[in-house]
């Protein structure tokens, strides 16, 4: 990973940042899907699998979140969010590249779900994720370690 971009364990003191990050990055997509956008719904998502949460830092500044469940056989990317002011700089691509390199070494697939209309889907597909199932709200994508992407 770039020397400027690093991951650190999330702690309860990060929750105010994570709430702000979630509101900035997800409200538009949740509203479009007619899903709850109140603080209670955001907190529920923040605390879900909190032990898997890593804060994405650029230097000493918190700029995003990576939450991945690394169960055997298949890893599930629960969340990746980057502050809008830091999007388009390759941060998400860099972080996901490191995750996929690790998954390739471990020989495991990586899955994720993305809401319809979320532009992040383009990045996921550029990295080799392919759709496997679709609902009216989202699409499940999967990346396999043999992918020559």
N, C-alpha and C positions, 0 to 999 in steps of 0.2 A: 504494500500500500504506500502511496506517496508519503513522504516524511511529514507533509503538512496535514494529511488526513489520518486520523487514528480512531480507534474505538476504545471506549472505557465502559466498565460496568455501570449501569444505571443505579441510582440510589433514590430513596424517598425524597431527598432534597431536589431532585430533578423534576418532580411531578409538576410544579408550576410551568416550567419550560415545556414539558411534554403536552400539557393542556393547551398552551398557546400554539405549539407546533401542530397539534392535531386539528385545532380550529382553523388555522391558516391553510393547512394542506388538504383537509378532508371535508369541510363543511359544504362546499359547492357540490361535491360528488355525492355526499350523503343526501343533501336536499333533492338532487335530481332523482335519486333512487327512492325518495319518500321515506328515508330512514331517519331515526331520531338524531338531533344535533344539540340536544341540551347537555349541560355539564355532566349530569349523572350518566348519560350514555357515553360521553367521552371518557369519564373517569373509569367506567366499567371496562372499556377497551384498554385504557392505559394500564390498569392493574392486572388485566388478564395475562397470565404467563409473564409477569414482571421479572421473574428470575432469568428469563431469556433476553431481557432488554439490554442493549448496548447504546450508548450515546455516541453519535458520530461527531467528532471534533475536527475543526480546522485550526491547527495550532492549539491555542487554549480556549477557543470559542466553541460552544455547543451549537451545532448546525443541523442536527438530525437525529434520527432513531433507526436502529436496526433491531428487529426482534425475530429471531429464528429458532425454531424448535428442531434440535438435532437428534431426533429419535432414529434408531437403527433402521436401515433400509431406505428411508426417504426423509429428507429434511423438509420442513415446511416454513417458508418465509411468511411470517405472520404480518409484519409491517416493515416498510422502509419509507421514511419520510425525510425530506430535506426542506429546510426553510426556503420559501419562495425567493428570498433575496440571494440564496446560494445555489438555486437550481440553474441548470444549463452550463455548469462549470465542470461537469464530469464527476462530481462527487458520488452520486448514486451509482454511476457506471463503474467507478473505481471500487467502491465497496462491494457491489455485486460481483465484480470480476474476482475479487479475493475470495468471496464465498464460493463461487463456482469452481475456482482453482482447488480449494480445499475439498469440495464435494467430488471433484474429479479424482483427486488423490485417494479419497476414501471409497470411491466407487459407488456413491449414492446419488439418487435423483433428488431434485429440488422442486417442490411445488409451491404455488401461490395462487391466490384469487385476486382479481382486480375488477372493480366496478366498471360497468359499461360507461364509456365516455371519458374515462381517466386516461390522459395522454401518456401516463407511465407505461401503458401496455406496449407502446411502440418500442421503448427501451427493452422491455422484457423479451419481446420477439426478436429484436436485433441481437440479443445475447443468446438466442437459441431456445427460448421457452416456446412451447407449442400448446395450443388449446386441446383440452381433453373432454371437458364438460362445460355446459353453459346453462345458466338459468336466466330468468327475466331480469335479474339484478346484476349478475356478474359472470365471469368466465374463470374456470380453473385452468391454469397453465402448468406445464411440467417441463423441466429440463433434465436431460439424461446425460450421464458422464461421457458417453460415446459420441456426443454431439460434436461435429466438426464445424463449430461456429466461429 
